[in-house]
Amino acid sequence: MIPIRSDRGASAVEYGLLAALIAVVIIGAVTLVGGNLAGTFHQVTTPLSPTP
């Protein structure tokens, strides 16, 4: 007997939304950490650069 209603499509949509949410969180974290890392790198390299 074939079931009248299937939940397989709903599961795929839920997994897609979860993957999108995880991607947004990762992109946000990389953006924040990347900016801080660039500032730290600049603070470290400025005293080490040769003076003309």
C-alpha positions as CSV (number, residue, x, y, z in Angstrom):
1,M,0.0,0.0,0.0
2,I,1.3,3.5,-0.9
3,P,1.2,6.0,1.9
4,I,-1.0,9.0,1.2
5,R,1.4,11.5,2.6
6,S,5.2,11.4,2.6
7,D,7.5,13.4,4.9
8,R,10.6,12.9,2.8
9,G,10.3,16.2,1.1
10,A,9.8,18.0,4.4
11,S,13.0,16.4,5.7
12,A,15.0,17.6,2.7
13,V,13.7,21.2,3.2
14,E,14.6,21.1,6.9
15,Y,18.1,19.8,6.1
16,G,18.5,22.6,3.5
17,L,17.4,25.3,5.9
18,L,19.8,23.9,8.6
19,A,22.7,23.9,6.1
20,A,21.9,27.5,5.1
21,L,21.8,28.6,8.8
22,I,25.1,26.9,9.4
23,A,26.6,28.6,6.4
24,V,25.4,32.0,7.6
25,V,26.9,31.4,11.0
26,I,30.3,30.3,9.5
27,I,30.4,33.3,7.2
28,G,29.6,35.7,10.0
29,A,32.3,34.2,12.3
30,V,34.9,34.3,9.5
31,T,34.1,37.9,8.8
32,L,34.4,38.9,12.4
33,V,37.6,36.9,13.1
34,G,39.1,38.0,9.8
35,G,38.8,41.6,10.6
36,N,40.3,41.2,14.1
37,L,43.1,39.0,12.7
38,A,44.0,41.7,10.1
39,G,44.2,44.3,12.8
40,T,46.4,42.1,15.0
41,F,48.6,41.3,12.0
42,H,49.0,45.0,11.3
43,Q,49.9,45.7,15.0
44,V,52.6,43.0,14.9
45,T,54.1,43.9,11.5
46,T,54.3,47.7,12.0
47,P,57.1,47.7,14.6
48,L,58.9,45.0,12.6
49,S,59.0,47.0,9.4
50,P,62.3,48.7,8.5
51,T,62.4,52.4,8.9
52,P,63.7,54.4,5.9
